Amino acid sequence: MPHRIMIVEDEAILALDLSWLLVDAGYEVAGIARTMHAALRLAAKGSVDLATMDIRLAGGTNGVETALKLWQDHEVRCLFVSASLDEETKCQAQPAQPIGFVEKPIREQEIIASLNAHFSRAT
């Protein structure tokens, strides 16, 4: 059974591109969320192994806050995929135990390598 990944991204085109990339790599997309509240609702349904997470989200929330809530409430870890990955943001994100950080523009091989490495260690 493929690992299920939730995409938390407020830009629809980027979310769709990432979705196709993940499916092509053999992962299952558990859903796409644009806000923290949508991500938490999706995670509450279960069967989410990991989330890709942008830093800036719709609805006045941010990815660091969302990642912390996903980890605390559902033990879902994140791979941050964002154009806003300065050192301060990375430090703020550490309590959510992210599996890594990938800067936009998306480099397909970097995302897939990060996910494959994470899931190979987890099994």
Secondary structure, DSSP 8 states (H G I E B T S, - for coil): ---EEEEE-S-HHHHHHHHHHHHHTT-EEEEEESSHHHHHHHHHTS---EEEE-SB-GGG-BHHHHHHHHHHHH--EEEEEES---HHHHHHHGGG--SEEEESS--HHHHHHHHHHHHHHH-
